[in-house]
Every structure is written in structure tokens, then in C-alpha cells.
Amino acid sequence: MQIVYTGELDSRQFKNVIGETIEAIMQEDDKVVWLDADLQSCSGTNKGKGDRYINCGIAEANMLGIAGGLSASGMKPYAHSFGCFASRRAYDQAFLACGYAGNPVTVVGTDPGITAAFNGGTHMPFEDMALYRALPEATVFDITDVPMLVDVLHQAKDMPGVKYIRVPRKTSCQVYADGSKFTPGKGVVIRDGSDAVIIASGIMVHEALQAAKALEAEGISVAVIDPITVKPLDEELVREYANKTGLVVAAENHNKIGGLTSAVEHVVAGMMCKFGYVAVEDVFGEVGPQDYLRKQFDLTSDHIVRVIKGLKE
Amino acid sequence: MTQEQVKELQEFALQIRIGTVECIKSRGFGHIGGSLSVADALAVLYKCIMNVDPSDPHKPDRDKLVCSKGHAGPAVYTTLALKGYFPYEKLKTLNQPGTDLPSHCDRKKTPGIDMTTGSLGQGTSTAVGLALGDRLQGRDCRTFLIVGDGELDEGQCWEAAMFTAAKKLTNLTWLVDWNKKQLDGYVTDILDTGDLEKKFAAFGFDACTVDGNDVEQVYEALSKKPGDKPVAVILSTVKGKGVTQVEETMSNHSMNVGQDVFDSWLEELHGKLDALQGTGR
């Protein structure tokens, strides 16, 4: 895996990448349909033409039910809404009409966690990964950068089960080279280290890399791993680095309950290593600029540094 | 429709009722009321309307049924067994450990079940998806959706109804089992759904109301080719239809009775079948 991380924001917006990638996937495969719930302008698919772009109106439960039916008829549906509505609003439908009924569907939930920013606490999913992790046979992707999004959108089309892809609409720092290929269930060691490991997903990968850089200056060698899929988690890799470093920190833009923190904790439970987390405490979201929210919920590289130093003492 | 055809349909409906009671009897309890109310509609659909092939249950261009009131599984399973999707003896495994015939319809377990249902309301949207998928893939086939009247309490049904009409999904036909009762009592007492025919008409359907326990009327409603609007047929039915004691029991959504009681119900149904066939037992 070629790492191209500089710490600079990518000029590409995720939502435009979704629109372009879905159009390309549709050209390749006439079974692909895109369902949206009056948010095509937000998923960048509003320029899409033809009857395979289906706007369901503001009815997410119906949309995911339709997605299940389309899948049963032989189509390959993607369904989008904001992460809060794509998960908790339509969870029974994702669970039953898609998952339990054996109808593969890809759900794209935009603006996870604090990236919901000015839409505020009502729209701020800190629980979406917990919900989809609890759905048997589901795969959960917390998108880190544009190359990962492009590859994951392509791969999700023919994967079994329910695929949940959480991704901001705006942008992030590019980590992986364009054209990178990922394997669900296989984590990527972005940076090696021997004193601690940060398992970080989504927007927290950037914070983790900044924290690792700061700690390196103080003589602490920190590895950073992106799990790619929060479910299934690359348990083997987590165990390997827990043994190697003896100090594991999970970092996620999500409630500490049910997401990456819980997933990593399950793996390291009973191991001879220290464990900490940088995640949202069990609280609701609130409105504000993303940078304010980042500090408000302690989703910062500074906090990762504090947690690692605290555990080292 | 000739008198002979009507009689054949009535016989099929009675056989569905008999099988339904038999499989619920084998477990000792089950969703009897709402299974018996839809027996006539199932008879008409599977004998005269739907283009299906029991030897090829996944044929893409088959007509499809979504029984959104998934608890009517026993009636649907009996219909499928009588059609030859699986051996009739299998009905006795209803709700037994490891069975392919669970309380609520499951497309992964039972041959001929086109959609998993059980969480009320959800079948309306999945039926929309099936019909939309058939249309997108250029298939000339229909999807039939059976939804309960109590089930219409679920808001999702109305989202799906709005979508069906707005997108002119004329290859999807809604059948509302208007048996007037839900688990806790009369629909009018629990949450009155009002005039269903007017409601569906207002949503953009070509709506009509028929006696849903009269095979001839159900056939007339379903055999018409849909025009430019999707069709909604309100089936006015009796919950527990065909077994006097079940019809007369107020709380008949799910019943738990002794084997001798089940036997008396079967005797009544066999008596009706014999009378229809003009043979003594």
C-alpha cells in the first residue's frame, strides 16, 4: 500500500466523488441502481440521468425496503441518506428487508459523527456503526480518504450482505495513493511503531498520524493502523500489534459504545496490554463548526497524545 | 368464469383452510384468524392469476407474491404445498425446531416464498422493490401484495402506497385483507383506518372493494388488466372465515386450543368440502 499522506486536505469533495464513481459503476453494470431520499444534491448524484437513479422522497424506511425488493429481483441497489437516517431511521428495514431476508444492499450514510457540523445534534450519528455492527453478516466501512471511497464503492456492488459505508460529504486528508485497492477485513499499517499502536478509522486517521508524529518527537514510537472495515475487524493484526507494542488505543468519530472502540476492546480483552480510546463519550451531538466539535468531543491528536502518555505512565 | 371453475376455486380455498388448520394443529397454536381470512384470495391468485412454476420457484419473470402480513404464513405454506412447491407432509413441521416453515414468511427458507415478511409494513416496500426491479429489467410480470388492515397502522405502508402510485407501478397490485380486526380488537376501536377504498383512490390507485371471501368477486377484481393506475383491491373478509368457532371468537388472531377442538374445526371444513363435491364421507 502506497502512503501519500502529507497532512494537507484533499481538494476533492467526497460528495462529488460519490456522484462520479456511481455514474462509472452504472456504466459498467446495468443492474446497479441508486436510491436516494431527497438528498441527491448532497450525495452528488443529482446530475445522474435515467431510471436507475430513483428518488424515493423523504421516506428512508420505504427506501431501504425498496432496496431489499430490488435486490431480490436481481438488481444491485445502493441507498443513500445522511448517516443518522440511513441507520437509526431505517434500521428495521436494513435489518430485515435487506440483512435477514438475504438481500444484498449497499447503504451510504453521509456526514458521520461531527462531520454533520451545522446540521447539529439531530443529524449527528455517533451510533450508526454500533447499529450496523450488530447486524449479522454486515460489513462496516468508515471511509478515510477519496481513494478508499472509490475502491469501496466499486467493491460493495458485488459483496454479500448489507454494506454500510459512512463518509463525510466534504473532504479529508489523502492517505492512500490514487488507485489503491483494499481488502475488507484487512487492516493497513500506515505507519509502523514499537511503543504503542493507534487503531483509527475515518477522519481519526489524520488525527492519529498527527499524534504519532508528535510522540515521535518525544521519543515514543507509535504505529497507526486503519482497519478499513470496522466490521469485520482485522483481529489478527490488532493482536499482532497489541503483542508488539503492549499499548493499544482506538480512535473513532463515534460513541465509544458499539463502534471501533468496542470492536478493538473485544480483541484485546484478556491480552497482556494496555488499552485506551479516543471516542465520543456516551453523549448526544450538538451544533457547530467541525473544528469546534472536534475539540468539544476530544477527537483531536492532542487528546490521543494525552491518552497514550497517560497509559505509558 | 363457469360454475365449474367457481367450484374448483372454492374447493381449493377449502383445501387451503384444511391444511392451515392441520399445520397449526400440529404445533397446537398459531395465527389462525388472519390465515383463514386470506384463503380465498390465495386460492384465486395461485390457481387462476399468477404465472408461476413450482418446479422453478426462482424463475425471474414469474409473478410474485408478498404476503406482508407475514403471520398468514400457514395459509401461504399450505397453498404452496398444494401447488407442489414442497411435500404436503412438511406442513406438520410448522414452527418446530429447525423447520423451513417459520411463523412468518421467510424467502431464504421456504421454496415459493418470494419475500421475507413479519415486521409489519415492510412487505409493502419490498413488494414495490420487486415490481420496480421487474420493470427496470423489462420483465412482463406482476407482483401481488397482501397487506393486513391492522397493518396499515404502520406509516411505512403509506410511504409505499404513495410511491406505487407516483411512479405508476401498474405491475404491482395491492390486496388489503380488510378483516376488521387486529390483535387487540376491532380496527375501528384500535386505530380507525377510515374508508380504505377512498384512501387508496386518493393516493392515486384504481381502488375497489369486493367480498374477499367470494372467489368469483376476487377473480373479477384481479383478472382485469390494470390501466394507467396501479390497482388496490380491498378484500372485505371475515377473520377466521370458514370455521364457525374461530369466526365467533373475539380474540382470534392467534389461538391455542386442544387437539379435539382442532379436530372439530377440521370436521366442519371437511363437511363443507364434501358438500361442495357432492360426496358423503
Interface residues (C-beta under 8 A of the other chain):
Chain A: V33 D51 R52 I54 C56 G57 A59 A61 N62 M63 L64 G65 I66 A67 G68 G69 L70 S71 A72 S73 G74 M75 P77 D92 Q93 L96 A97 Y100 A101 G102 N103
Chain B: P60 V66 D106 R107 K108 D114 M115 T116 G118 S119 G121 Q122 T124 S125 T126 A127 V128 G129 L130 A131 L132 G133 D134 L136 Q137 G155 Q156 E159 A160 M162 F163
